[in-house]
Amino acid sequence: MTRPVYTAQPKRDLNAIGLYIVQDNPHHAVSFIRELRAQCRKIAQAPQAYRQRPELGVGIRACAHGNYVIFFMEDGRVVRIIRVLHGALDIDAHFGNKKIPDLDDET
């Protein structure tokens, strides 16, 4: 079974999302982060079903969830979650150097 692995950057992204939402609705912040993580597990079950984003880098795919977009790569039996960004952001700017996070960043 394929599983999602979070590199350091998406962990920071999820934390920032939670901190932003908690200002208005603490309960929703917790439940929404759980939803995003559940979506990542769903992605891991069928990563090929999601849209490719070659303009962002080789092998990058994306999945929208609410106002956010989960960016990931399939790497053998692992789906690496590489970013979780609000859809209104300049996505290209966040992938400008097209550097894919190293597996060493994950924990």
Residue pairs with C-beta under 8 A, 6 or more apart in sequence:
1 44
1 45
1 77
2 44
2 45
2 47
2 74
2 77
2 78
2 79
3 41
3 44
3 77
3 78
3 79
4 37
4 40
4 41
4 43
4 44
4 72
4 78
4 79
4 80
4 81
5 78
5 79
5 80
5 81
5 103
5 106
6 14
6 40
6 81
6 106
7 80
7 81
7 82
7 101
7 102
7 103
7 105
7 106
8 101
8 105
8 106
8 107
9 82
9 83
9 101
9 105
10 81
10 82
10 83
10 84
13 83
13 84
13 85
14 33
14 36
14 37
14 84
17 32
17 33
17 36
17 68
17 84
17 86
18 29
18 30
18 32
18 33
19 29
21 28
21 29
21 32
22 29
32 66
35 65
35 66
36 65
36 68
36 70
36 84
39 63
39 65
39 70
40 70
40 72
40 79
40 81
43 50
43 63
43 70
43 72
43 79
43 81
44 79
47 61
47 72
47 74
47 79
48 74
50 61
50 62
50 63
50 72
51 61
51 62
51 63
52 60
52 61
53 60
53 61
53 62
53 71
54 60
55 92
56 62
56 71
56 91
56 92
56 95
56 98
57 95
57 98
57 100
58 100
59 73
59 74
59 100
60 71
60 72
60 73
60 82
60 95
60 100
61 71
61 72
61 73
61 74
62 69
62 70
62 71
62 72
63 69
63 70
63 72
64 70
64 87
67 86
67 87
67 88
68 84
68 85
68 86
68 87
69 83
69 84
69 85
69 86
69 87
69 91
70 81
70 83
70 84
71 81
71 82
71 83
71 84
71 85
71 95
72 79
72 80
72 81
72 82
73 79
73 80
73 82
73 100
74 80
75 103
80 101
80 103
80 106
82 100
82 101
83 94
83 95
85 91
85 94
